[in-house]
Amino acid sequence: MSRPANKWLSIGSLAVVLALMSVWAKADDEFDSAKYQLQLNGWVSLPTGYFNGKGGDGYFDLQKDFGFGNYATFSGKLDWRFKHKHHLTFIATPVLRAQTATAT
C-alpha cells in the first residue's frame, strides 16, 4: 500500500473509532438527552423548466428567457429541551428569491 493511502486509511480508522466511542460513552439511554440540538442543511437551487405552446410554437425557457439563476439556500432547526420530555423547536427555511417577467 502506498504512503498516502496508508495515511487516509489511518485517518478514516481514527474517525470511526472516535465516532463509536462517543456513541458508547453516552450515559443517558434516552433518545432526546441533549439539551440543545442544531441541524443545518444547505443546498444550491437550480430552477429549470420550459413551456411549449400548442403545435410547438411559443417555446420559452425559465433560465434563459426569464433570468432565473441558480442560488444557494438553507434550512435549519434548533431544538431546545428545557425540561424532561418538553421541547421548544425553532425551524427556518427561507427562500429568498423572486423573479417577475411578462410573456407576450
VMD Tcl script that builds the backbone (N, CA, C; Angstrom):
set m [mol new atoms 312]
animate dup $m
set s [atomselect $m all]
$s set {name element resname resid chain x y z} {
  {N N MET 1 A 0.851 -1.171 0.000}
  {CA C MET 1 A 0.000 0.000 0.000}
  {C C MET 1 A 0.900 1.237 0.000}
  {N N SER 2 A 0.513 2.230 -0.739}
  {CA C SER 2 A 1.329 3.437 -0.828}
  {C C SER 2 A 1.169 4.278 0.434}
  {N N ARG 3 A 2.066 5.180 0.624}
  {CA C ARG 3 A 2.075 6.015 1.825}
  {C C ARG 3 A 0.847 6.916 1.950}
  {N N PRO 4 A 0.393 7.664 0.887}
  {CA C PRO 4 A -0.811 8.500 1.034}
  {C C PRO 4 A -2.060 7.675 1.347}
  {N N ALA 5 A -2.184 6.488 0.724}
  {CA C ALA 5 A -3.352 5.645 1.008}
  {C C ALA 5 A -3.320 5.166 2.452}
  {N N ASN 6 A -2.121 4.854 2.942}
  {CA C ASN 6 A -1.961 4.431 4.320}
  {C C ASN 6 A -2.375 5.542 5.280}
  {N N LYS 7 A -2.013 6.789 4.940}
  {CA C LYS 7 A -2.362 7.943 5.769}
  {C C LYS 7 A -3.879 8.114 5.855}
  {N N TRP 8 A -4.573 8.020 4.705}
  {CA C TRP 8 A -6.028 8.193 4.687}
  {C C TRP 8 A -6.737 7.042 5.387}
  {N N LEU 9 A -6.178 5.844 5.290}
  {CA C LEU 9 A -6.754 4.697 5.995}
  {C C LEU 9 A -6.645 4.910 7.506}
  {N N SER 10 A -5.508 5.424 7.958}
  {CA C SER 10 A -5.321 5.694 9.388}
  {C C SER 10 A -6.278 6.775 9.875}
  {N N ILE 11 A -6.413 7.845 9.101}
  {CA C ILE 11 A -7.322 8.932 9.485}
  {C C ILE 11 A -8.772 8.442 9.510}
  {N N GLY 12 A -9.163 7.656 8.513}
  {CA C GLY 12 A -10.521 7.111 8.475}
  {C C GLY 12 A -10.791 6.177 9.638}
  {N N SER 13 A -9.822 5.344 9.959}
  {CA C SER 13 A -9.986 4.423 11.091}
  {C C SER 13 A -10.124 5.181 12.403}
  {N N LEU 14 A -9.311 6.224 12.570}
  {CA C LEU 14 A -9.390 7.041 13.771}
  {C C LEU 14 A -10.751 7.720 13.890}
  {N N ALA 15 A -11.275 8.219 12.780}
  {CA C ALA 15 A -12.588 8.872 12.797}
  {C C ALA 15 A -13.686 7.885 13.194}
  {N N VAL 16 A -13.628 6.666 12.676}
  {CA C VAL 16 A -14.630 5.649 13.020}
  {C C VAL 16 A -14.539 5.286 14.498}
  {N N VAL 17 A -13.334 5.119 15.003}
  {CA C VAL 17 A -13.153 4.776 16.420}
  {C C VAL 17 A -13.680 5.890 17.321}
  {N N LEU 18 A -13.372 7.149 16.977}
  {CA C LEU 18 A -13.866 8.266 17.786}
  {C C LEU 18 A -15.389 8.368 17.750}
  {N N ALA 19 A -15.983 8.117 16.589}
  {CA C ALA 19 A -17.446 8.152 16.485}
  {C C ALA 19 A -18.075 7.048 17.331}
  {N N LEU 20 A -17.510 5.859 17.284}
  {CA C LEU 20 A -18.042 4.756 18.087}
  {C C LEU 20 A -17.863 5.022 19.582}
  {N N MET 21 A -16.750 5.607 19.960}
  {CA C MET 21 A -16.527 5.921 21.372}
  {C C MET 21 A -17.547 6.931 21.882}
  {N N SER 22 A -17.891 7.913 21.057}
  {CA C SER 22 A -18.871 8.908 21.500}
  {C C SER 22 A -20.254 8.282 21.673}
  {N N VAL 23 A -20.576 7.291 20.850}
  {CA C VAL 23 A -21.864 6.604 20.983}
  {C C VAL 23 A -21.861 5.732 22.231}
  {N N TRP 24 A -20.799 5.004 22.448}
  {CA C TRP 24 A -20.715 4.110 23.601}
  {C C TRP 24 A -20.610 4.874 24.909}
  {N N ALA 25 A -20.027 6.057 24.899}
  {CA C ALA 25 A -19.829 6.825 26.120}
  {C C ALA 25 A -21.091 7.537 26.591}
  {N N LYS 26 A -22.139 7.470 25.819}
  {CA C LYS 26 A -23.380 8.152 26.174}
  {C C LYS 26 A -23.964 7.510 27.431}
  {N N ALA 27 A -24.054 8.276 28.506}
  {CA C ALA 27 A -24.512 7.743 29.786}
  {C C ALA 27 A -26.030 7.634 29.847}
  {N N ASP 28 A -26.725 8.530 29.181}
  {CA C ASP 28 A -28.184 8.567 29.231}
  {C C ASP 28 A -28.751 7.688 28.122}
  {N N ASP 29 A -29.708 6.832 28.450}
  {CA C ASP 29 A -30.293 5.933 27.457}
  {C C ASP 29 A -31.425 6.576 26.677}
  {N N GLU 30 A -31.801 7.778 27.023}
  {CA C GLU 30 A -32.897 8.435 26.329}
  {C C GLU 30 A -32.484 8.899 24.950}
  {N N PHE 31 A -33.443 8.897 24.049}
  {CA C PHE 31 A -33.193 9.352 22.680}
  {C C PHE 31 A -32.912 10.843 22.633}
  {N N ASP 32 A -33.647 11.612 23.406}
  {CA C ASP 32 A -33.517 13.067 23.372}
  {C C ASP 32 A -32.844 13.595 24.646}
  {N N SER 33 A -31.650 13.107 24.923}
  {CA C SER 33 A -30.970 13.505 26.152}
  {C C SER 33 A -30.210 14.820 26.010}
  {N N ALA 34 A -29.997 15.309 24.800}
  {CA C ALA 34 A -29.255 16.557 24.599}
  {C C ALA 34 A -30.125 17.754 24.976}
  {N N LYS 35 A -29.506 18.760 25.576}
  {CA C LYS 35 A -30.246 19.968 25.937}
  {C C LYS 35 A -30.549 20.807 24.698}
  {N N TYR 36 A -29.591 20.887 23.784}
  {CA C TYR 36 A -29.779 21.611 22.528}
  {C C TYR 36 A -29.392 20.711 21.375}
  {N N GLN 37 A -30.144 20.792 20.289}
  {CA C GLN 37 A -29.794 20.100 19.050}
  {C C GLN 37 A -29.942 21.090 17.911}
  {N N LEU 38 A -28.919 21.177 17.077}
  {CA C LEU 38 A -28.921 22.074 15.939}
  {C C LEU 38 A -28.722 21.258 14.682}
  {N N GLN 39 A -29.594 21.450 13.707}
  {CA C GLN 39 A -29.498 20.752 12.434}
  {C C GLN 39 A -29.551 21.792 11.323}
  {N N LEU 40 A -28.544 21.792 10.458}
  {CA C LEU 40 A -28.498 22.727 9.338}
  {C C LEU 40 A -28.317 21.956 8.040}
  {N N ASN 41 A -29.051 22.346 7.035}
  {CA C ASN 41 A -28.931 21.764 5.698}
  {C C ASN 41 A -28.785 22.904 4.709}
  {N N GLY 42 A -27.893 22.762 3.764}
  {CA C GLY 42 A -27.720 23.774 2.733}
  {C C GLY 42 A -27.702 23.121 1.367}
  {N N TRP 43 A -28.160 23.845 0.382}
  {CA C TRP 43 A -28.155 23.323 -0.978}
  {C C TRP 43 A -28.191 24.474 -1.972}
  {N N VAL 44 A -27.928 24.125 -3.228}
  {CA C VAL 44 A -27.996 25.086 -4.317}
  {C C VAL 44 A -29.225 24.737 -5.144}
  {N N SER 45 A -30.096 25.705 -5.331}
  {CA C SER 45 A -31.312 25.501 -6.111}
  {C C SER 45 A -31.017 25.829 -7.574}
  {N N LEU 46 A -31.432 24.951 -8.459}
  {CA C LEU 46 A -31.225 25.105 -9.890}
  {C C LEU 46 A -32.587 25.111 -10.594}
  {N N PRO 47 A -33.299 26.237 -10.574}
  {CA C PRO 47 A -34.633 26.245 -11.188}
  {C C PRO 47 A -34.532 26.080 -12.705}
  {N N THR 48 A -35.210 25.080 -13.205}
  {CA C THR 48 A -35.207 24.821 -14.642}
  {C C THR 48 A -36.620 24.518 -15.089}
  {N N GLY 49 A -36.824 24.576 -16.368}
  {CA C GLY 49 A -38.112 24.228 -16.935}
  {C C GLY 49 A -38.379 25.049 -18.182}
  {N N TYR 50 A -39.374 24.631 -18.897}
  {CA C TYR 50 A -39.759 25.351 -20.106}
  {C C TYR 50 A -41.231 25.131 -20.361}
  {N N PHE 51 A -41.796 26.008 -21.156}
  {CA C PHE 51 A -43.183 25.903 -21.576}
  {C C PHE 51 A -43.199 25.858 -23.085}
  {N N ASN 52 A -44.111 25.083 -23.608}
  {CA C ASN 52 A -44.210 24.930 -25.051}
  {C C ASN 52 A -45.666 25.153 -25.453}
  {N N GLY 53 A -45.873 26.001 -26.418}
  {CA C GLY 53 A -47.232 26.301 -26.871}
  {C C GLY 53 A -47.801 25.197 -27.744}
  {N N LYS 54 A -49.033 25.371 -28.146}
  {CA C LYS 54 A -49.720 24.392 -28.985}
  {C C LYS 54 A -49.008 24.280 -30.331}
  {N N GLY 55 A -48.712 23.067 -30.731}
  {CA C GLY 55 A -48.058 22.841 -32.013}
  {C C GLY 55 A -46.573 23.169 -31.997}
  {N N GLY 56 A -45.965 23.319 -30.833}
  {CA C GLY 56 A -44.532 23.607 -30.744}
  {C C GLY 56 A -44.204 25.082 -30.833}
  {N N ASP 57 A -45.218 25.941 -30.937}
  {CA C ASP 57 A -44.964 27.381 -31.006}
  {C C ASP 57 A -44.887 27.965 -29.594}
  {N N GLY 58 A -44.128 29.034 -29.444}
  {CA C GLY 58 A -44.092 29.761 -28.178}
  {C C GLY 58 A -43.222 29.123 -27.120}
  {N N TYR 59 A -42.194 28.397 -27.495}
  {CA C TYR 59 A -41.294 27.770 -26.538}
  {C C TYR 59 A -40.491 28.835 -25.803}
  {N N PHE 60 A -40.438 28.767 -24.461}
  {CA C PHE 60 A -39.557 29.648 -23.711}
  {C C PHE 60 A -38.991 28.908 -22.505}
  {N N ASP 61 A -37.771 29.261 -22.162}
  {CA C ASP 61 A -37.005 28.595 -21.111}
  {C C ASP 61 A -36.954 29.503 -19.882}
  {N N LEU 62 A -37.151 28.934 -18.689}
  {CA C LEU 62 A -37.147 29.728 -17.458}
  {C C LEU 62 A -35.788 30.366 -17.178}
  {N N GLN 63 A -34.691 29.648 -17.436}
  {CA C GLN 63 A -33.358 30.195 -17.153}
  {C C GLN 63 A -32.971 31.266 -18.172}
  {N N LYS 64 A -33.141 30.974 -19.449}
  {CA C LYS 64 A -32.671 31.906 -20.485}
  {C C LYS 64 A -33.620 33.089 -20.675}
  {N N ASP 65 A -34.892 32.833 -20.820}
  {CA C ASP 65 A -35.842 33.885 -21.165}
  {C C ASP 65 A -36.305 34.707 -19.962}
  {N N PHE 66 A -36.388 34.101 -18.789}
  {CA C PHE 66 A -36.903 34.802 -17.618}
  {C C PHE 66 A -35.818 35.199 -16.626}
  {N N GLY 67 A -34.594 34.769 -16.840}
  {CA C GLY 67 A -33.492 35.188 -15.987}
  {C C GLY 67 A -33.409 34.493 -14.642}
  {N N PHE 68 A -34.086 33.364 -14.479}
  {CA C PHE 68 A -33.945 32.611 -13.239}
  {C C PHE 68 A -32.541 32.039 -13.188}
  {N N GLY 69 A -31.807 32.346 -12.140}
  {CA C GLY 69 A -30.454 31.827 -11.979}
  {C C GLY 69 A -30.388 30.870 -10.811}
  {N N ASN 70 A -29.240 30.275 -10.629}
  {CA C ASN 70 A -29.019 29.381 -9.509}
  {C C ASN 70 A -28.796 30.201 -8.243}
  {N N TYR 71 A -29.205 29.678 -7.104}
  {CA C TYR 71 A -28.996 30.369 -5.844}
  {C C TYR 71 A -28.845 29.359 -4.710}
  {N N ALA 72 A -28.146 29.777 -3.677}
  {CA C ALA 72 A -27.935 28.926 -2.507}
  {C C ALA 72 A -28.983 29.258 -1.446}
  {N N THR 73 A -29.417 28.252 -0.731}
  {CA C THR 73 A -30.374 28.440 0.355}
  {C C THR 73 A -30.092 27.405 1.443}
  {N N PHE 74 A -30.809 27.473 2.531}
  {CA C PHE 74 A -30.589 26.548 3.639}
  {C C PHE 74 A -31.890 26.332 4.399}
  {N N SER 75 A -31.868 25.354 5.270}
  {CA C SER 75 A -32.923 25.191 6.264}
  {C C SER 75 A -32.231 24.822 7.571}
  {N N GLY 76 A -32.837 25.195 8.661}
  {CA C GLY 76 A -32.230 24.921 9.948}
  {C C GLY 76 A -33.266 24.657 11.018}
  {N N LYS 77 A -32.847 23.896 12.017}
  {CA C LYS 77 A -33.749 23.563 13.124}
  {C C LYS 77 A -32.958 23.602 14.419}
  {N N LEU 78 A -33.473 24.324 15.394}
  {CA C LEU 78 A -32.902 24.368 16.735}
  {C C LEU 78 A -33.934 23.787 17.694}
  {N N ASP 79 A -33.541 22.742 18.386}
  {CA C ASP 79 A -34.422 22.057 19.332}
  {C C ASP 79 A -33.846 22.263 20.734}
  {N N TRP 80 A -34.628 22.895 21.597}
  {CA C TRP 80 A -34.214 23.163 22.970}
  {C C TRP 80 A -35.075 22.316 23.897}
  {N N ARG 81 A -34.432 21.404 24.615}
  {CA C ARG 81 A -35.138 20.581 25.610}
  {C C ARG 81 A -34.971 21.275 26.949}
  {N N PHE 82 A -36.002 22.009 27.385}
  {CA C PHE 82 A -35.897 22.797 28.605}
  {C C PHE 82 A -36.312 22.028 29.849}
  {N N LYS 83 A -37.068 20.969 29.719}
  {CA C LYS 83 A -37.399 20.069 30.823}
  {C C LYS 83 A -37.492 18.668 30.252}
  {N N HIS 84 A -37.621 17.705 31.153}
  {CA C HIS 84 A -37.716 16.314 30.705}
  {C C HIS 84 A -38.934 16.137 29.784}
  {N N LYS 85 A -38.675 15.731 28.561}
  {CA C LYS 85 A -39.717 15.476 27.540}
  {C C LYS 85 A -40.444 16.740 27.067}
  {N N HIS 86 A -39.928 17.927 27.367}
  {CA C HIS 86 A -40.523 19.179 26.906}
  {C C HIS 86 A -39.525 19.870 25.975}
  {N N HIS 87 A -39.975 20.152 24.769}
  {CA C HIS 87 A -39.100 20.729 23.749}
  {C C HIS 87 A -39.716 22.009 23.190}
  {N N LEU 88 A -38.842 22.925 22.829}
  {CA C LEU 88 A -39.229 24.116 22.088}
  {C C LEU 88 A -38.381 24.100 20.819}
  {N N THR 89 A -39.038 24.086 19.678}
  {CA C THR 89 A -38.340 23.915 18.404}
  {C C THR 89 A -38.515 25.150 17.541}
  {N N PHE 90 A -37.408 25.632 16.995}
  {CA C PHE 90 A -37.404 26.738 16.044}
  {C C PHE 90 A -36.929 26.202 14.707}
  {N N ILE 91 A -37.714 26.450 13.649}
  {CA C ILE 91 A -37.382 25.952 12.312}
  {C C ILE 91 A -37.409 27.121 11.332}
  {N N ALA 92 A -36.401 27.184 10.461}
  {CA C ALA 92 A -36.340 28.228 9.434}
  {C C ALA 92 A -35.993 27.595 8.093}
  {N N THR 93 A -36.750 27.954 7.087}
  {CA C THR 93 A -36.480 27.522 5.714}
  {C C THR 93 A -36.737 28.706 4.791}
  {N N PRO 94 A -35.786 29.622 4.711}
  {CA C PRO 94 A -36.024 30.805 3.885}
  {C C PRO 94 A -35.809 30.524 2.396}
  {N N VAL 95 A -36.644 31.100 1.591}
  {CA C VAL 95 A -36.457 31.107 0.140}
  {C C VAL 95 A -36.425 32.578 -0.244}
  {N N LEU 96 A -35.238 33.068 -0.481}
  {CA C LEU 96 A -35.035 34.493 -0.687}
  {C C LEU 96 A -34.816 34.799 -2.168}
  {N N ARG 97 A -35.702 34.311 -3.001}
  {CA C ARG 97 A -35.549 34.518 -4.433}
  {C C ARG 97 A -36.909 34.854 -5.035}
  {N N ALA 98 A -36.967 35.926 -5.800}
  {CA C ALA 98 A -38.197 36.310 -6.500}
  {C C ALA 98 A -37.814 36.803 -7.888}
  {N N GLN 99 A -38.660 36.532 -8.844}
  {CA C GLN 99 A -38.406 36.939 -10.226}
  {C C GLN 99 A -39.734 37.280 -10.873}
  {N N THR 100 A -39.795 38.395 -11.564}
  {CA C THR 100 A -41.001 38.796 -12.264}
  {C C THR 100 A -40.673 38.973 -13.734}
  {N N ALA 101 A -41.523 38.427 -14.595}
  {CA C ALA 101 A -41.330 38.565 -16.033}
  {C C ALA 101 A -42.690 38.507 -16.702}
  {N N THR 102 A -42.785 39.085 -17.873}
  {CA C THR 102 A -44.028 39.092 -18.618}
  {C C THR 102 A -43.813 38.451 -19.984}
  {N N ALA 103 A -44.662 37.502 -20.311}
  {CA C ALA 103 A -44.579 36.839 -21.612}
  {C C ALA 103 A -45.681 37.391 -22.516}
  {N N THR 104 A -45.326 37.646 -23.750}
  {CA C THR 104 A -46.336 38.130 -24.710}
  {C C THR 104 A -46.565 37.109 -25.787}
}
mol reanalyze $m
mol bondsrecalc $m
mol representation Tube
mol addrep $m
